[in-house]
Amino acid sequence: MILALVSVVAFVSAATAHASLPAASQQASPQNHAKIKLIAERDSLSAGRTLWVGVLFSLDSGWHIYWENPGDSGEPPKIRWELPQGFQAGATRWPRPARLGSGSVIDYGYEGQVLLMAPLRIPAALMAGAPATIGADVKYLVCREICIPGKSQLTLVIPAAKGPSSHFSQWRELFERTRAQLPKTAPRGRGVSAQSQAGNFILKVRGAAAPHDVAFFPLDADVIQNSAPQMLASTGAGFQLTLRKSDQLMKPVAALRGVLVLDGTKAYEISAPIAPR
C-alpha cells in the first residue's frame, strides 16, 4: 500500500513538473523531431568585420527539412534576423541538398544535421566590450510521413572583442564543413547550356569528363519532373543530362537555374541558357 502511494505521488509530481515547463523547453521535446540552435563561428565581435552565424538543425532519424526549392511538397525554413542597430545580415547559404522520398513524390532537403549559415556585417562604430544580442525568428516544417510545423525564437549574446581580433568558437569545424558543402561557381572552361525538346530538357556541360553520378536540383519550381530519372550520357566534349519537363510547366523557360551535384560531393551553381529548338 505504501509503495503504491509513493508511485502515485511520483507520477503526479512528474506530470505537474512537465506541465509547468516553459514553452522553450517543451519545444525541444523529442515529439518535435528537431532541435534548433543559433550559433556563431567566433566567440566575440570585431568592429567592421563579418561574423558568420547560423541556425543549426539536428533532426531525429528519418525526419527532414527542406531546401530552398522543396520539390514536390513542403516549404523551406524561413529565418528572420533581429539585429542591433547598424548590423546587417546577408543571404542564407544553402548546402547541397539531397533527393528525398520515392515513387511519384520527390523532395529536396536535408536529414541528420544541417547548418543554414549567413554572414553578419558588424558596424565599425561597435563599442569595445559591449555585448550584442543576435536574434532569429525561425519557421520551418519537419517531415516524415507527415509534416509538423515548428517555430523557434532564438537568441545569442556575443560580447565585442577588446582587441582587433576575436577567437574562433567551438563551432568553427562545423562552419568549415558546411562551407565545403556550399555550391561553388563552375570552373572556367566548363560551359553549360541547355536545349528544349518535346518532353525533355537536355542539360549539357562542356570541358569535363562524365562523372559516375550527376543530380540536378532546380531552383525554380515546376520546371522539371522531380521524380523522373535523370539520364546521364557522355559526349565528346563533356556530358549531358536528360531532364523530363514538369507536367505543370505552362510557359517557356529562358534558363535552367539550379545546383549540379557531381558524384554526391562536388556542387556547382549553374544557369544554363536554353537554346531554341
C-alpha positions in Angstrom: 0.0 0.0 0.0 2.8 2.4 0.9 4.7 1.5 -2.4 1.5 2.2 -4.4 1.0 5.5 -2.7 4.6 6.5 -3.4 4.2 5.6 -7.1 1.1 7.7 -7.4 2.8 10.7 -5.8 5.8 10.3 -8.1 3.6 10.1 -11.2 1.6 13.2 -10.2 4.8 15.2 -9.4 6.4 14.3 -12.8 3.2 15.2 -14.7 3.0 18.5 -12.8 6.7 19.3 -13.5 6.2 18.6 -17.2 3.1 20.8 -17.4 5.0 23.7 -15.8 7.9 23.6 -18.2 8.5 26.9 -20.1 7.5 27.0 -23.8 11.1 26.9 -24.9 11.7 23.6 -23.0 8.6 22.0 -24.4 9.6 22.9 -28.0 12.8 21.0 -27.5 11.0 17.8 -26.7 11.5 14.7 -28.9 8.0 15.0 -30.2 9.1 18.0 -32.3 11.7 15.8 -34.1 14.1 18.8 -34.5 16.4 20.6 -32.1 17.4 24.1 -33.2 20.3 26.3 -32.0 21.7 29.7 -33.1 25.5 29.5 -33.3 28.4 31.8 -34.3 31.8 31.0 -35.8 33.6 33.3 -33.4 33.0 33.9 -29.7 33.3 37.7 -29.9 32.6 40.6 -32.3 35.2 42.6 -34.2 34.1 46.1 -35.3 33.8 46.5 -39.1 34.3 42.8 -39.8 32.0 39.9 -40.9 30.8 37.3 -38.4 29.3 34.1 -39.7 26.2 32.9 -37.8 23.8 30.1 -38.5 20.8 28.1 -37.5 21.7 24.6 -36.7 19.1 21.9 -37.2 19.6 18.5 -35.5 16.9 16.1 -36.8 15.6 12.8 -35.5 16.4 9.8 -37.7 14.1 9.6 -40.7 12.9 13.2 -40.4 13.9 16.0 -42.8 13.6 19.7 -43.5 13.6 21.3 -47.0 16.0 23.1 -49.4 15.1 26.5 -50.9 13.2 24.6 -53.6 11.4 21.9 -51.6 10.5 19.8 -54.6 7.1 18.1 -54.8 5.9 19.1 -51.3 6.8 21.2 -48.2 8.4 24.5 -47.8 11.9 25.7 -46.8 12.8 27.2 -43.4 12.3 30.9 -43.1 14.8 32.9 -41.0 14.0 36.5 -40.0 17.0 38.1 -38.3 16.5 40.5 -35.4 19.7 42.5 -35.1 21.1 45.5 -33.2 21.2 48.9 -34.9 23.9 49.0 -37.6 24.2 45.2 -38.0 23.4 43.7 -41.5 22.7 40.1 -42.4 23.5 38.7 -45.8 21.7 36.0 -47.7 21.3 32.5 -46.2 23.7 30.0 -47.7 22.2 26.6 -48.6 24.4 23.5 -48.5 24.0 21.0 -51.4 20.6 19.2 -50.9 19.7 15.5 -51.2 16.8 13.8 -53.1 14.3 12.6 -50.5 11.3 10.2 -50.9 10.5 7.7 -53.6 7.9 6.9 -56.3 6.0 9.8 -57.7 6.9 12.3 -54.9 10.5 13.5 -54.6 11.5 16.3 -52.3 14.8 18.2 -51.9 16.1 18.7 -48.4 18.3 17.6 -45.5 18.4 14.8 -43.0 20.5 14.4 -39.8 22.3 17.7 -39.1 22.4 20.8 -41.3 23.6 24.4 -40.7 22.0 27.3 -42.6 24.6 30.0 -42.3 24.7 33.7 -43.2 27.3 36.5 -43.0 26.7 39.2 -40.4 28.3 42.6 -41.1 29.3 44.3 -37.8 29.3 48.1 -37.7 32.6 49.9 -37.5 31.3 52.0 -34.5 30.8 49.0 -32.3 31.7 49.8 -28.7 34.5 47.5 -27.4 33.4 45.1 -24.7 29.7 45.8 -25.2 27.6 42.7 -25.8 25.2 42.4 -28.7 22.1 40.2 -28.8 21.5 38.4 -32.1 18.0 37.1 -32.7 16.5 34.8 -35.2 12.8 34.1 -35.7 12.7 30.6 -37.4 9.7 28.9 -39.0 10.0 25.5 -40.6 8.4 22.2 -41.4 9.9 18.9 -40.2 8.6 15.9 -42.1 8.5 12.2 -42.3 5.2 10.6 -43.4 3.6 13.7 -42.0 4.8 17.3 -41.7 4.9 19.2 -38.4 5.2 23.0 -38.4 7.7 24.4 -36.0 8.6 27.9 -34.8 11.5 29.0 -32.6 12.7 32.4 -31.3 16.4 32.0 -30.9 18.9 34.5 -29.3 22.6 34.6 -28.9 24.5 37.2 -26.8 28.0 37.8 -28.1 30.5 40.3 -26.5 32.6 42.7 -28.5 36.3 41.9 -28.7 38.6 44.1 -26.8 41.3 43.9 -29.4 41.4 43.8 -33.3 40.7 40.1 -33.5 38.4 37.5 -31.9 38.8 33.8 -31.2 37.0 31.0 -33.0 34.2 29.4 -31.1 33.6 25.6 -30.6 31.6 25.6 -33.8 34.4 26.5 -36.2 34.8 23.0 -37.6 31.1 22.7 -38.3 31.2 26.1 -40.2 34.2 24.8 -42.2 32.4 21.5 -43.1 29.3 23.4 -44.1 31.4 25.7 -46.4 32.7 22.7 -48.2 29.1 21.7 -48.9 28.1 25.0 -50.4 27.7 25.1 -54.2 30.5 26.8 -56.0 30.8 28.7 -59.3 31.5 26.3 -62.1 35.2 26.4 -63.1 36.2 28.3 -66.2 36.2 26.3 -69.4 33.2 24.3 -68.2 30.4 25.9 -70.2 26.8 24.9 -69.5 23.9 25.1 -71.9 20.5 23.5 -72.5 18.2 22.6 -75.2 14.4 22.2 -75.2 12.9 19.1 -76.8 9.3 17.9 -76.9 9.2 16.5 -73.4 12.7 17.0 -72.1 15.4 19.5 -71.4 19.0 18.4 -72.4 21.5 20.0 -70.0 25.0 20.0 -71.4 28.3 20.5 -69.7 31.5 21.0 -71.7 35.1 20.6 -70.7 34.6 17.9 -68.1 34.7 14.1 -68.1 31.5 12.4 -67.3 31.2 11.6 -63.5 29.8 8.4 -62.2 26.7 10.2 -60.9 25.1 13.5 -61.5 22.0 15.1 -59.9 20.4 18.4 -60.9 18.4 20.4 -58.3 16.3 23.1 -59.9 15.9 26.5 -58.2 12.6 27.1 -59.9 9.6 25.0 -59.1 7.5 23.2 -61.8 10.3 23.2 -64.4 11.3 19.5 -64.4 9.6 16.4 -63.2 11.3 15.9 -59.8 10.5 12.2 -59.6 11.7 11.3 -63.2 15.1 9.6 -63.7 17.8 12.0 -64.8 19.6 10.2 -67.6 23.4 10.8 -67.8 25.4 10.3 -71.0 29.0 11.1 -72.0 29.7 13.3 -75.0 32.8 14.0 -76.9 33.2 17.4 -75.2 31.8 16.6 -71.8 28.5 15.1 -70.6 24.8 15.7 -70.8 21.8 15.1 -68.5 18.3 14.5 -69.9 15.6 16.0 -67.6 11.9 15.4 -68.1 9.8 18.5 -68.2 7.2 19.1 -65.5 3.6 18.4 -66.2 3.0 21.8 -64.5 5.3 23.7 -66.9 3.0 26.2 -68.7 5.3 28.7 -70.2 8.7 28.8 -71.9 11.8 28.9 -69.6 14.8 31.1 -70.5 17.4 29.1 -68.5 17.8 26.1 -66.2 18.8 27.5 -62.9 19.9 25.3 -60.1 22.6 23.2 -58.4 24.5 20.4 -60.2 26.0 17.8 -57.8 28.7 15.5 -59.2 29.3 12.1 -57.5 27.4 13.3 -54.4 30.2 15.6 -53.3 31.0 18.5 -55.7 28.2 21.0 -56.1 28.1 23.9 -58.6 25.6 26.7 -59.1 24.6 26.9 -62.8 22.3 28.9 -65.0 22.2 27.2 -68.4 20.5 29.3 -71.1 18.1 27.3 -73.2 18.6 27.4 -76.9 15.6 27.4 -79.1 14.7 24.2 -81.0 
